Amino acid sequence: MSKTAKYSIAIAVLLAANLWLFLGSSSSYQKTVERYFDSSDLEGVSGFEFVFGTDTVRITLTGEGWIVNDTYKADQNFVNTLISVLERVEVGGVIENWDSNVLGKVEVEFDFNSRYRFDFASNPNKTRSYFITENGAREVSVPGYRDNVVDIFMLHPDQWRDRLVFDGSWRTIQKLKVENSKDDDFEISFVDKFFLVNGEQPSDSSAVVDYLNQFQQFQANEMISPGRFEELDSISSTEPFAIVTINDIKSDDPIRLEVFASKPGQSYHLVKDQDGQGMVIGAGRVRQILSNPERLN
């Protein structure tokens, strides 16, 4: 995996944090400006399509929320952030005869009916953004936003996906089993009024509760599709060194997470769920999951 590829795994998380910090802050910007989009139009937005290189991202609104490429649930908050950013895009200078390269294409759908299309581009040092139509190019910006505006159109489809893996806690988890070829196996099971660890009363019940509560809104760093990273594809063909199985009262079937060994220098692990979906999770969080709470005292 190249250096660029390694870093790209964290782009969505870093960009989302950047956007939320900006959008959540107050602004004293009072100057009269021209917005690129009418905010009332964006209230009825029903879809997006971004084309960049070999990637195409389609984000569509359905009865079940936003969906990525007709298959995966989107990160709903991140889509809302995208809309908020577009509402704040301001127009600068006009270039009537655009003769430079474009990076990609954008289509915005309104009310499941009308569509607005434009190309996007940047300058060589990636400090300016341009939206381009048949009427020419407009320089665009979002005041206070530290990144290049068009960067948001160049994210990989995986980076728009919902990263939620499992949502459970000590109140809903009935049984959790860890099989670990590199360390001790252990099992936590609810019996009668509380949990047993390997069939015994725990010496520290609060440690067990804390351990199980780490699965509340448990998210991957990023979802990973096959073929995106050759190195991770190679790792996925090996045997996992640990398996975590969780039975939760909210789910008919157990949650199963297979953990694969990381290579030297990697600060994350490849993990696959019961459906074979790949994801990356930080090494520190994996270490906590595989640690018997009875040994944390």
URPE-V838525 format. One record per backbone hydrogen bond with DSSP energy under -1.0 kcal/mol. NH is the residue of the N-H (numbers start at 0). CO is the residue of the C=O. Records with the same first field share a line. If there is no record, write none. Layout:
# URPE-V838525
NH = CO, CO
This chain:
# URPE-V838525
5 = 1
6 = 2
7 = 3
9 = 6
10 = 7
13 = 9
14 = 10
15 = 11
16 = 12
17 = 13
18 = 14
19 = 15
20 = 16
21 = 17
22 = 18
23 = 19
35 = 88
41 = 37
42 = 38
43 = 40
44 = 41
45 = 108
46 = 108
47 = 58
48 = 106
49 = 56
50 = 104
51 = 54
54 = 51
56 = 49
58 = 47
59 = 66
60 = 45
61 = 64
64 = 61
66 = 59
67 = 71
68 = 57
70 = 67
71 = 67
73 = 65
74 = 159
75 = 73
78 = 74
79 = 75
80 = 76
81 = 77
82 = 78
83 = 79
84 = 80
85 = 81
86 = 82
87 = 84
89 = 140
90 = 33
91 = 138
94 = 136
102 = 119
103 = 119
104 = 50
105 = 117
106 = 48
107 = 115
108 = 46
109 = 113
110 = 43
112 = 109
115 = 107
117 = 105
118 = 131
119 = 103
120 = 129
125 = 122
129 = 120
130 = 137
131 = 118
132 = 135
135 = 132
136 = 94
137 = 130
138 = 92
139 = 128
140 = 89
144 = 141
150 = 147
151 = 148
152 = 149
153 = 150
158 = 155
159 = 156
160 = 157
161 = 72
164 = 217
165 = 217
167 = 214
171 = 168
172 = 168
173 = 246
174 = 246
175 = 187
176 = 244
177 = 185
178 = 242
180 = 240
185 = 177
187 = 175
188 = 195
189 = 173
190 = 193
192 = 190
193 = 190
195 = 188
196 = 199
197 = 186
199 = 196
207 = 203
208 = 204
209 = 205
210 = 206
211 = 207
212 = 208
213 = 210
214 = 211
215 = 212
217 = 165, 214
219 = 162
220 = 279
221 = 279
223 = 277
227 = 224
232 = 228
233 = 229
234 = 230
235 = 231
237 = 234
240 = 258
241 = 258
242 = 178
243 = 256
244 = 176
245 = 254
246 = 174
248 = 171
250 = 247
254 = 245
256 = 243
257 = 271
258 = 241
259 = 269
265 = 262
268 = 280
270 = 278
271 = 257
272 = 276
275 = 272
278 = 270
279 = 221
280 = 268
282 = 266
285 = 281
286 = 282
287 = 283
288 = 284
289 = 285
290 = 287
294 = 291
295 = 292
